[in-house]
Amino acid sequence: MASLDNIKAPVKNELEEFNRMFGESIKSSTFLLDKIIKYILKQKGKQIRPLFVFLSAKLLGEINKSTYTAASLIELLHTATLIHDDVVDDSYERRGFLSLNAIWKNKISVLAGDYLLSKGLILALENQDYYQLKIVSDAVKEMSEGELLQIEKSRFLNMSEAVYFEIIRKKTASLISSCCACGASSVTDDKEKIELLRKFGELAGIAFQIKDDLLDFEQTGKTGKPAGMDLKEKKLSLPVIFMLNNMGLIEKRKMANIIKNHGDNKEKLNLLIEKIKKSGGMEYATDKMNVYKNEALEILKSFPKSETNDSLQNLVKFIIERTY
């Protein structure tokens, strides 16, 4: 597997400039908010989403000011949604750091998330990048719908595989597809190419989320959250759906009862995880993930070979081979 540093190589300088610009773009004169922002900037992740933006742009043309706006807009939205997700999920850890709500409680965390979202909208308007703003606004709508659909279905534990894919398409893939579409639209007006890269991002995003779901069953702690956290939150991922759909009614009721009523019981949760692994659900989800990976890679074959194209291919491979 190619290292992330090697994948970033074609846009290394642009990413460094982006990091500088991003820090400047979210500064605030309000002392508390500026303190929170400095804390957020310390939690630098793998930068997967800005990387999709810059590589998609460079695949089609020359990176420019509009590309930087796109990357900042996406990163502001992503950071805001992570903050709000931690509040909704009562999560107190993020990337090995205490979450904002663990330190400053829910009210301040929600307001900080709102601030970041508004900064993204203002940035796009100031630079008159209206098409990018439309793409990202559509993603916000999709992400909200996906989250609400997941809550609705998880409440009754009656999620089908089709609904699962609809949820992850909206919740996760919509943002990665926006990265690619925004990056592409920053350098070209060719709607066909923009749509191709949007679809590429959607397929890669679905594969990304399936990998996240698989990592939830790991006991290594590399994910930054305890194993089985999704089960505790009654979130039905693909391995769980596969298991429930391939067992007898009585056994299915037992497993559903653990998910619904005993998520905090470590012994029962471990039993459930073991059942999922023995059911073949992990292998089934892995196979599905590889189908989406291959479809994404197939789209890249329609673009000329280049170092940037290689990096995009390796980025897709990286997000499904990662261990955290």
Phi, psi and omega in degrees: 000131178295142178287158180296325178298319178293322179296323182284347190311315182296339182233026183304311182295321180294321179293322178295318177294322178299316181301320178294313182294322182296316178299321179292323188288341184250009178298152178223149177277350176280123188304310183298317181294319179296324177296317179296318181297318177299322178294318179298317183294337176291335185270049183295120180272206182280351180060038181298316185290312174300327179296318175299321180298307186291320180292322178296321178294313184291335177298329187250345184183206183261128178298136184219189182301321180297326178295317179296321177299316180300313181297319179293317180301314180296315183293323177295315178297313182299314181296319179298317182291326177296318179298313180295323178298319180297324177293312181298321185270000185053041181267135185246013178217142180213118179056038178082359176251158169296138177289164180300319182291339176288331182263312187250006178070175192292316186300311181294323180297316179297317180295322178296318176298318178298319179300313181297319178298316180294324178298321178296316180296317180295319180301314180296319181292319180298326181265005178056036177267070187289326180292320176297320179298322177295315180301314183288324177297320175298321179295319178300317178299313181298316181297319178294317178297319180296318179297316180293323177296320178296317178298316180299313184285324181293331181300325183250001179051043183236036185278131175271167178297322180298318179292321177304313181292328176295319179297310184287333175297317181283313188290317188246309187294331182297325181285319179291323176295326177294322177305310184290319179293318179294317178300314180297315184290344179285344183236352181210154174258005182289101185297328180294317179290322177298317180294321178300316180287329174298314179296320175304313180296323179296314180296316178297323180294322177295316177299319179302314183290322177299319177298317177302318180296321178293321180295337180296340180266000181280147182257006189283336183085358182291340183284349181084005176213155182297151176297141178081013181298321179298321178296319178299327181269008178063029176271122183268107178269175186300317178300323180291315179300317178299314180300311183297327182281352184234036175222162180295162186300316183295313179296322179298318178296322179297314181293319179297324179295321177297314180299317187283323191237347188229032181297337180269357178271106187301319181296314180291324179295319178295323176298317180296315179298320178296319178298318180299315181295320181287339183286344186091005182296325180294316180294321179297314180295321179298317178299316179297317179301318180292330176297313180292322176302312183295324177294322178295315181295327179297323179298321182295338178292341180280354177254153181302148177293140180193170176298322179294317178298318177300319181294320177297318177299315181292330177294318177298316179296320181300316186290343177254355178252355181298159180248008178201000000 
